[in-house]
Amino acid sequence: MKTQILPVRVIALLLIIILPNVAHAEQASESYQEIEWIALMPKDDLDALMNPPDYLLGIEDGSEQDSVEALNEKEGVDENTKRFQNALSSTRVIDTYADKRIRIPGFIVPLQSDDSQQVTEFFIVPYFGACLHMPPPPPNQIIHSKAPQGIQLDSLYDPFWFEGTLVIDTEENSLGTSAYRLKLNKAYPFEEE
């Protein structure tokens, strides 16, 4: 299955426009620092994703050229394209968040479930459908976590708040690669005020 490129621009816009507003919808717990997703990404990675190569605008959705693989096979690419390619797979992290108690909104991409269909291992991602219906976010925008007690997930569209200690640790899976891990203390449904 090909991974489409064009939605990356949409994803980047979501990271910048929507999530900062969502993250402040509810007051953070006293013991957790509420963070926004873009805080986990180096500025130059974000800049590269926000400035994709011009030729990508001319690629038709769903065509053979509309894939990360096609972008990576492109020869004679300029510096802007190289920066964009690197940002799409960046595992570069923000070290100041290592071992910090954080609170972040996000969506669950299930990796493992228990016998009662409770999600026990998952990726936390900034937008619904990530890794499943769209190209995966860059690894520095994916957080791996486990919940041995399980989390009831009725729909991939259900947002959650996640609280725990953030660790810098890379986890690879067929659905994506994460550059962070959250030692989960609490996950609960996101509710707007």
MOZI-V84088 format. One record per residue. N is the residue number from 1. RES is the residue in one letter. OMEGA is omega in whole degrees, -180 to 180 (none if undefined). Layout:
n | res | omega
N | RES | OMEGA
N | RES | OMEGA
This chain:
n | res | omega
1 | M | -180
2 | K | 174
3 | T | -178
4 | Q | -180
5 | I | -170
6 | L | 179
7 | P | 179
8 | V | 179
9 | R | 179
10 | V | 180
11 | I | -179
12 | A | 178
13 | L | 176
14 | L | -179
15 | L | -175
16 | I | -171
17 | I | -171
18 | I | -172
19 | L | 176
20 | P | 179
21 | N | 179
22 | V | -175
23 | A | -179
24 | H | -178
25 | A | -178
26 | E | -179
27 | Q | -180
28 | A | 174
29 | S | -179
30 | E | -173
31 | S | -179
32 | Y | 175
33 | Q | 178
34 | E | -179
35 | I | 175
36 | E | -177
37 | W | -176
38 | I | 176
39 | A | -179
40 | L | -175
41 | M | 175
42 | P | -176
43 | K | -179
44 | D | 173
45 | D | 179
46 | L | 178
47 | D | 180
48 | A | 180
49 | L | 180
50 | M | -180
51 | N | -178
52 | P | 178
53 | P | -177
54 | D | -176
55 | Y | 179
56 | L | -180
57 | L | -179
58 | G | -179
59 | I | -179
60 | E | 177
61 | D | 177
62 | G | 180
63 | S | 179
64 | E | -180
65 | Q | -177
66 | D | 178
67 | S | 176
68 | V | 179
69 | E | 179
70 | A | 177
71 | L | -179
72 | N | 179
73 | E | -178
74 | K | -179
75 | E | 176
76 | G | -177
77 | V | 179
78 | D | -177
79 | E | 179
80 | N | 179
81 | T | 178
82 | K | 179
83 | R | 179
84 | F | 178
85 | Q | -179
86 | N | -179
87 | A | 180
88 | L | -178
89 | S | -174
90 | S | 172
91 | T | 178
92 | R | -174
93 | V | 175
94 | I | -174
95 | D | -177
96 | T | 178
97 | Y | 179
98 | A | 177
99 | D | 176
100 | K | 175
101 | R | -175
102 | I | 173
103 | R | -176
104 | I | 175
105 | P | 178
106 | G | -178
107 | F | -177
108 | I | 168
109 | V | -176
110 | P | 174
111 | L | 178
112 | Q | 177
113 | S | 177
114 | D | -177
115 | D | -180
116 | S | 177
117 | Q | 173
118 | Q | -180
119 | V | -177
120 | T | 176
121 | E | -172
122 | F | 168
123 | F | 170
124 | I | -176
125 | V | -175
126 | P | -178
127 | Y | -177
128 | F | 179
129 | G | -179
130 | A | 179
131 | C | -177
132 | L | -175
133 | H | -177
134 | M | 174
135 | P | 178
136 | P | 173
137 | P | 173
138 | P | -180
139 | P | 179
140 | N | 173
141 | Q | 177
142 | I | 179
143 | I | 177
144 | H | 178
145 | S | 176
146 | K | 176
147 | A | -177
148 | P | 179
149 | Q | 177
150 | G | 177
151 | I | 176
152 | Q | 179
153 | L | -179
154 | D | -178
155 | S | 175
156 | L | -180
157 | Y | -178
158 | D | 177
159 | P | 180
160 | F | 164
161 | W | 178
162 | F | 178
163 | E | 179
164 | G | -179
165 | T | -178
166 | L | -179
167 | V | 175
168 | I | -174
169 | D | -179
170 | T | 178
171 | E | 179
172 | E | -180
173 | N | 180
174 | S | 179
175 | L | -179
176 | G | 178
177 | T | 178
178 | S | 177
179 | A | -180
180 | Y | 173
181 | R | 178
182 | L | 171
183 | K | -169
184 | L | 171
185 | N | -175
186 | K | 172
187 | A | -180
188 | Y | -177
189 | P | 177
190 | F | 176
191 | E | 177
192 | E | 178
193 | E | none
